[in-house]
Amino acid sequence: MQRKLITRRTMIAAAGSAIAAGGAGLAVPARAAGLKPTRSMRGGSNNYRPGAPIVERIGNGGFWMTGTVRRAGDGMPLAGQRIQIWAHTTEGHERDPQSHGATLTDAEGNFRLEMPQIVPAFGQPHGHLAYDSEDFQTVFLRPVMASAADKTLEAHFVLEPV
């Protein structure tokens, strides 16, 4: 039986390989395996309009709503998912039909929709977003902006299959 010697050189080489493998993203699936689904936020469904049309832009634009959509568990990006967006803006209230629109996620699960500047409603500048299609549980979000002067707002969905 041949005996393997563990030397300082083999330890350094093994550690370097482990670091390189982690840095190359090989450890990512293990971290993503427990990605929990997003839960709906209180007030997220206020003034929701089922079936809002998919649009290129809401109103005259100037403000960007962006985010990502991923699958719970493994964190895989979800392409082609419908996200509805609405808010109280410089061009209308969140209850107005012209303040609503939807967009689809790209191949990497990203979405982006231009809309008018969000203004405070009930003292807070905030947006509303919904995932409301059939393949995953419905989720309503109501993220609050740090400042009414912000020109972007991000929201991220982690969806649980139905």
Contacts in CASP RR format, 6 or more apart in sequence:
PFRMAT RR
TARGET T0000
AUTHOR 0000-0000-0000
METHOD contacts of the structure
MODEL  1
MQRKLITRRTMIAAAGSAIAAGGAGLAVPARAAGLKPTRSMRGGSNNYRP
GAPIVERIGNGGFWMTGTVRRAGDGMPLAGQRIQIWAHTTEGHERDPQSH
GATLTDAEGNFRLEMPQIVPAFGQPHGHLAYDSEDFQTVFLRPVMASAAD
KTLEAHFVLEPV
21 27 0 8 1.000
29 74 0 8 1.000
32 73 0 8 1.000
32 74 0 8 1.000
32 75 0 8 1.000
33 73 0 8 1.000
33 74 0 8 1.000
34 73 0 8 1.000
35 70 0 8 1.000
35 71 0 8 1.000
35 72 0 8 1.000
35 73 0 8 1.000
35 74 0 8 1.000
35 75 0 8 1.000
35 158 0 8 1.000
36 72 0 8 1.000
36 73 0 8 1.000
36 158 0 8 1.000
37 72 0 8 1.000
37 137 0 8 1.000
37 139 0 8 1.000
37 158 0 8 1.000
37 159 0 8 1.000
37 160 0 8 1.000
38 139 0 8 1.000
38 141 0 8 1.000
38 156 0 8 1.000
38 157 0 8 1.000
38 158 0 8 1.000
38 159 0 8 1.000
39 139 0 8 1.000
40 138 0 8 1.000
40 139 0 8 1.000
40 140 0 8 1.000
40 141 0 8 1.000
41 140 0 8 1.000
41 141 0 8 1.000
41 142 0 8 1.000
41 143 0 8 1.000
42 142 0 8 1.000
43 140 0 8 1.000
43 142 0 8 1.000
44 128 0 8 1.000
44 130 0 8 1.000
44 140 0 8 1.000
44 141 0 8 1.000
44 142 0 8 1.000
45 128 0 8 1.000
45 130 0 8 1.000
45 140 0 8 1.000
46 94 0 8 1.000
46 128 0 8 1.000
46 142 0 8 1.000
47 86 0 8 1.000
47 93 0 8 1.000
47 94 0 8 1.000
47 95 0 8 1.000
47 128 0 8 1.000
48 84 0 8 1.000
48 86 0 8 1.000
48 128 0 8 1.000
48 130 0 8 1.000
48 132 0 8 1.000
48 140 0 8 1.000
49 84 0 8 1.000
49 86 0 8 1.000
49 97 0 8 1.000
49 100 0 8 1.000
50 132 0 8 1.000
51 84 0 8 1.000
51 102 0 8 1.000
51 132 0 8 1.000
52 84 0 8 1.000
52 86 0 8 1.000
52 100 0 8 1.000
52 101 0 8 1.000
52 102 0 8 1.000
53 101 0 8 1.000
53 102 0 8 1.000
54 82 0 8 1.000
54 101 0 8 1.000
54 102 0 8 1.000
54 103 0 8 1.000
54 104 0 8 1.000
55 101 0 8 1.000
55 102 0 8 1.000
55 103 0 8 1.000
55 113 0 8 1.000
57 113 0 8 1.000
57 114 0 8 1.000
57 115 0 8 1.000
58 85 0 8 1.000
58 89 0 8 1.000
58 98 0 8 1.000
58 99 0 8 1.000
58 100 0 8 1.000
58 101 0 8 1.000
58 113 0 8 1.000
58 114 0 8 1.000
58 115 0 8 1.000
58 116 0 8 1.000
59 91 0 8 1.000
59 98 0 8 1.000
59 115 0 8 1.000
59 116 0 8 1.000
60 91 0 8 1.000
60 116 0 8 1.000
61 114 0 8 1.000
61 115 0 8 1.000
61 116 0 8 1.000
61 117 0 8 1.000
62 114 0 8 1.000
62 115 0 8 1.000
62 116 0 8 1.000
62 117 0 8 1.000
62 151 0 8 1.000
63 89 0 8 1.000
63 114 0 8 1.000
63 115 0 8 1.000
63 116 0 8 1.000
63 117 0 8 1.000
63 118 0 8 1.000
63 151 0 8 1.000
63 152 0 8 1.000
63 153 0 8 1.000
64 112 0 8 1.000
64 113 0 8 1.000
64 114 0 8 1.000
64 115 0 8 1.000
64 151 0 8 1.000
64 152 0 8 1.000
64 153 0 8 1.000
65 85 0 8 1.000
65 87 0 8 1.000
65 112 0 8 1.000
65 113 0 8 1.000
65 114 0 8 1.000
65 115 0 8 1.000
65 127 0 8 1.000
65 129 0 8 1.000
65 152 0 8 1.000
65 153 0 8 1.000
65 154 0 8 1.000
65 155 0 8 1.000
66 110 0 8 1.000
66 111 0 8 1.000
66 112 0 8 1.000
66 113 0 8 1.000
66 152 0 8 1.000
66 153 0 8 1.000
66 154 0 8 1.000
66 155 0 8 1.000
67 110 0 8 1.000
67 111 0 8 1.000
67 112 0 8 1.000
67 154 0 8 1.000
67 155 0 8 1.000
67 156 0 8 1.000
67 157 0 8 1.000
68 77 0 8 1.000
68 105 0 8 1.000
68 108 0 8 1.000
68 109 0 8 1.000
68 110 0 8 1.000
68 111 0 8 1.000
68 156 0 8 1.000
68 157 0 8 1.000
69 77 0 8 1.000
69 78 0 8 1.000
69 81 0 8 1.000
69 83 0 8 1.000
69 105 0 8 1.000
69 109 0 8 1.000
69 111 0 8 1.000
69 131 0 8 1.000
69 156 0 8 1.000
69 157 0 8 1.000
69 159 0 8 1.000
70 76 0 8 1.000
70 77 0 8 1.000
70 78 0 8 1.000
70 109 0 8 1.000
70 156 0 8 1.000
70 157 0 8 1.000
70 158 0 8 1.000
70 159 0 8 1.000
71 77 0 8 1.000
71 78 0 8 1.000
71 136 0 8 1.000
71 158 0 8 1.000
71 159 0 8 1.000
71 161 0 8 1.000
72 158 0 8 1.000
72 159 0 8 1.000
72 160 0 8 1.000
72 161 0 8 1.000
73 158 0 8 1.000
75 158 0 8 1.000
77 105 0 8 1.000
77 107 0 8 1.000
77 108 0 8 1.000
77 109 0 8 1.000
77 110 0 8 1.000
78 105 0 8 1.000
78 109 0 8 1.000
78 136 0 8 1.000
78 159 0 8 1.000
79 105 0 8 1.000
79 106 0 8 1.000
79 107 0 8 1.000
79 108 0 8 1.000
79 109 0 8 1.000
80 104 0 8 1.000
80 105 0 8 1.000
80 106 0 8 1.000
80 109 0 8 1.000
81 104 0 8 1.000
81 105 0 8 1.000
81 109 0 8 1.000
81 111 0 8 1.000
81 131 0 8 1.000
81 133 0 8 1.000
81 136 0 8 1.000
81 157 0 8 1.000
81 159 0 8 1.000
82 102 0 8 1.000
82 103 0 8 1.000
82 104 0 8 1.000
82 131 0 8 1.000
82 132 0 8 1.000
82 133 0 8 1.000
83 102 0 8 1.000
83 103 0 8 1.000
83 104 0 8 1.000
83 105 0 8 1.000
83 111 0 8 1.000
83 113 0 8 1.000
83 129 0 8 1.000
83 130 0 8 1.000
83 131 0 8 1.000
83 157 0 8 1.000
84 100 0 8 1.000
84 101 0 8 1.000
84 102 0 8 1.000
84 129 0 8 1.000
84 130 0 8 1.000
84 131 0 8 1.000
84 132 0 8 1.000
85 100 0 8 1.000
85 101 0 8 1.000
85 102 0 8 1.000
85 103 0 8 1.000
85 113 0 8 1.000
85 115 0 8 1.000
85 127 0 8 1.000
85 128 0 8 1.000
85 129 0 8 1.000
86 94 0 8 1.000
86 99 0 8 1.000
86 100 0 8 1.000
86 101 0 8 1.000
86 127 0 8 1.000
86 128 0 8 1.000
87 94 0 8 1.000
87 99 0 8 1.000
87 115 0 8 1.000
87 118 0 8 1.000
87 121 0 8 1.000
87 126 0 8 1.000
87 127 0 8 1.000
87 128 0 8 1.000
88 94 0 8 1.000
88 99 0 8 1.000
88 118 0 8 1.000
88 119 0 8 1.000
88 120 0 8 1.000
88 121 0 8 1.000
88 127 0 8 1.000
89 99 0 8 1.000
89 115 0 8 1.000
89 116 0 8 1.000
89 117 0 8 1.000
89 118 0 8 1.000
89 119 0 8 1.000
90 116 0 8 1.000
90 117 0 8 1.000
90 119 0 8 1.000
91 98 0 8 1.000
91 99 0 8 1.000
91 116 0 8 1.000
92 98 0 8 1.000
92 99 0 8 1.000
92 116 0 8 1.000
93 99 0 8 1.000
93 121 0 8 1.000
94 121 0 8 1.000
94 127 0 8 1.000
94 128 0 8 1.000
101 113 0 8 1.000
103 111 0 8 1.000
103 112 0 8 1.000
103 113 0 8 1.000
104 111 0 8 1.000
105 111 0 8 1.000
117 151 0 8 1.000
118 125 0 8 1.000
118 126 0 8 1.000
118 127 0 8 1.000
118 145 0 8 1.000
118 148 0 8 1.000
118 150 0 8 1.000
118 153 0 8 1.000
119 125 0 8 1.000
119 148 0 8 1.000
120 148 0 8 1.000
124 144 0 8 1.000
124 145 0 8 1.000
125 144 0 8 1.000
125 145 0 8 1.000
125 147 0 8 1.000
125 148 0 8 1.000
125 150 0 8 1.000
126 142 0 8 1.000
126 143 0 8 1.000
126 144 0 8 1.000
126 145 0 8 1.000
127 142 0 8 1.000
127 143 0 8 1.000
127 144 0 8 1.000
127 145 0 8 1.000
127 153 0 8 1.000
128 140 0 8 1.000
128 141 0 8 1.000
128 142 0 8 1.000
129 140 0 8 1.000
129 141 0 8 1.000
129 142 0 8 1.000
129 143 0 8 1.000
129 155 0 8 1.000
129 157 0 8 1.000
130 138 0 8 1.000
130 139 0 8 1.000
130 140 0 8 1.000
130 141 0 8 1.000
131 138 0 8 1.000
131 139 0 8 1.000
131 157 0 8 1.000
131 159 0 8 1.000
132 138 0 8 1.000
134 162 0 8 1.000
135 159 0 8 1.000
135 161 0 8 1.000
135 162 0 8 1.000
136 159 0 8 1.000
136 160 0 8 1.000
136 161 0 8 1.000
136 162 0 8 1.000
137 159 0 8 1.000
137 160 0 8 1.000
137 161 0 8 1.000
137 162 0 8 1.000
139 157 0 8 1.000
139 159 0 8 1.000
141 155 0 8 1.000
141 157 0 8 1.000
143 153 0 8 1.000
143 154 0 8 1.000
143 155 0 8 1.000
145 153 0 8 1.000
END
